[in-house]
Amino acid sequence: MFVKSIALQHYRNYEGLRLENLGDVNLILGQNAQGKTNLVEALYVLAMTKSHRTSKDRELIAFDAPDGAAHISADVTRKYGDVHLEMTLSAHGKKAKINGLEQRRLSEFVGSLNVVMFAPEDLEIVKGTPGVRRRFLDMEIGQVQPSYLYHLQQYQKVLLQRSNLLKQLWNRDSGREMLDIWDEQLAAHGVKIVRKRKEFIKKLQVWAESIHRGITNGGEALELLYVPSFGSREEEDEAVLLDNFMLKLSQTREQEIRRGMTLTGPHRDDLSFFINGREASVYGSQGQQRTTALSLKLAEIELIHGEIGEYPVLLLDDVLSELDPYRQSQLIETFQSKVQTFITATGVEGLHADKLKGAVLYRVRGGAIESEASGR
Ligand SMILES: Nc1ncnc2c1ncn2[C@@H]1O[C@H](COP(=O)(O)OP(=O)(O)OP(=O)(O)O)[C@@H](O)[C@H]1O
């Protein structure tokens, strides 16, 4: 897919911006704090309906937005035709339109534009907390499978109700029958989530393993493993998963009531990465962890292509100049000629100059952008 144009209004430090004739490779250059990340973030928000760096939508609205709202829109060419996507963020929530038609649910809008973002904070997917990895799984599966988002939302609702009930039950006996009802609903949505996550990881593993071998000249075998809070790692049969989940809930019920929280389910699961059989978060060097994150992102590009039949848009925020020349060329070769790419950097130093020939160059200063044809 290809983003032909993008327009922002009162988004972060952009009062108003319209970029037409975007290129296959778009190089966004500017000094610190000028609005480079804000621009690629806006594309990410249009794709995912959420920012990659904050969960607070109000931060995305310009401080002085007159109507208290931020607007993002883009014209996107997809294999089935062109679409005009619009998103409005305000204190009242988010609204999204496809070709002028407002979508009833945001989950139906997700997937209209597909992106893969690679940013410095992605290192946290490898070495950060399980919550970061769960978010990675949820965002990435959600953008290719809308039904995943549905189950996730339902699961979170039930989880909240169930946890509230658990807190009330520690000093009273009545109401336990209600817990049985929540258990069933929790497990029904929970197993769908776990099954889809396992499926996703299996597919991602195939790509990530071979990409990682390529980047490390065959020296490193990367393995992705799902770490479930119930049942076995490999189990994918829904009926068996359901039995496993219900069994674990019954076994831990007293403990859950004592602690007032749900201890089993996809909200407690994790994903781990192994390099040559050793856990990357524990034994991996900073460089190995960075390469693992890069392999994952490149694998995602291929996985999305496999799922939807077209390549997503790649957003490289401040990461290209961080990579050594070999990894840079691996990355550039992956996207060249098939993946539209947006690259942000403070300058051209450290960038693989000849590989970026033909890129459209944008200079960002204080929320304003000038474009120039690149001679690089
Ligand atoms: N809601 C907002 N309203 C107005 N300006 C904002 C808002 N949120 C952030 N900004 C401004 O956006 C600027 C930061 O932009 P951005 O994060 O895109 O920087 P950048 O060009 O990527 O810089 P760096 O190279 O340091 O990463 C800051 O000047 C910040 O004050």
Ligand as a Chemical Component Dictionary entry (heavy atoms), coordinates in Angstrom:
data_LIG
# 
_chem_comp.id                   LIG 
_chem_comp.type                 NON-POLYMER 
_chem_comp.pdbx_formal_charge   0 
_chem_comp.three_letter_code    LIG 
# 
loop_
_chem_comp_atom.comp_id 
_chem_comp_atom.atom_id 
_chem_comp_atom.alt_atom_id 
_chem_comp_atom.type_symbol 
_chem_comp_atom.charge 
_chem_comp_atom.model_Cartn_x 
_chem_comp_atom.model_Cartn_y 
_chem_comp_atom.model_Cartn_z 
_chem_comp_atom.pdbx_ordinal 
LIG N1  N1  N 0 0.263  18.526 22.137 1  
LIG C1  C1  C 0 1.244  19.277 21.669 2  
LIG N2  N2  N 0 0.999  20.548 21.209 3  
LIG C2  C2  C 0 1.984  21.307 20.707 4  
LIG N3  N3  N 0 3.267  20.917 20.627 5  
LIG C3  C3  C 0 3.565  19.688 21.071 6  
LIG C4  C4  C 0 2.578  18.804 21.609 7  
LIG N4  N4  N 0 3.186  17.650 21.941 8  
LIG C5  C5  C 0 4.503  17.794 21.651 9  
LIG N5  N5  N 0 4.732  19.016 21.125 10 
LIG C6  C6  C 0 6.007  19.564 20.672 11 
LIG O1  O1  O 0 6.527  18.737 19.636 12 
LIG C7  C7  C 0 7.943  18.841 19.664 13 
LIG C8  C8  C 0 8.564  17.484 19.628 14 
LIG O2  O2  O 0 8.364  16.949 18.388 15 
LIG P1  P1  P 0 8.950  15.522 17.993 16 
LIG O3  O3  O 0 8.786  14.587 19.124 17 
LIG O4  O4  O 0 8.340  15.198 16.700 18 
LIG O5  O5  O 0 10.477 15.874 17.861 19 
LIG P2  P2  P 0 11.556 15.325 16.837 20 
LIG O6  O6  O 0 11.701 16.305 15.727 21 
LIG O7  O7  O 0 11.274 13.930 16.494 22 
LIG O8  O8  O 0 12.836 15.449 17.744 23 
LIG P3  P3  P 0 13.960 14.414 18.225 24 
LIG O9  O9  O 0 14.982 14.408 17.153 25 
LIG O10 O10 O 0 14.439 15.070 19.469 26 
LIG O11 O11 O 0 13.305 13.083 18.467 27 
LIG C9  C9  C 0 8.331  19.519 20.959 28 
LIG O12 O12 O 0 8.747  20.831 20.643 29 
LIG C10 C10 C 0 7.067  19.502 21.761 30 
LIG O13 O13 O 0 6.962  20.603 22.609 31 
# 
loop_
_chem_comp_bond.comp_id 
_chem_comp_bond.atom_id_1 
_chem_comp_bond.atom_id_2 
_chem_comp_bond.value_order 
_chem_comp_bond.pdbx_ordinal 
LIG N1  C1  SING 1  
LIG C1  N2  SING 2  
LIG C1  C4  DOUB 3  
LIG N2  C2  DOUB 4  
LIG C2  N3  SING 5  
LIG N3  C3  DOUB 6  
LIG C3  C4  SING 7  
LIG C3  N5  SING 8  
LIG C4  N4  SING 9  
LIG N4  C5  DOUB 10 
LIG C5  N5  SING 11 
LIG N5  C6  SING 12 
LIG C6  O1  SING 13 
LIG C6  C10 SING 14 
LIG O1  C7  SING 15 
LIG C7  C8  SING 16 
LIG C7  C9  SING 17 
LIG C8  O2  SING 18 
LIG O2  P1  SING 19 
LIG P1  O3  DOUB 20 
LIG P1  O4  SING 21 
LIG P1  O5  SING 22 
LIG O5  P2  SING 23 
LIG P2  O6  DOUB 24 
LIG P2  O7  SING 25 
LIG P2  O8  SING 26 
LIG O8  P3  SING 27 
LIG P3  O9  DOUB 28 
LIG P3  O10 SING 29 
LIG P3  O11 SING 30 
LIG C9  O12 SING 31 
LIG C9  C10 SING 32 
LIG C10 O13 SING 33 
# 
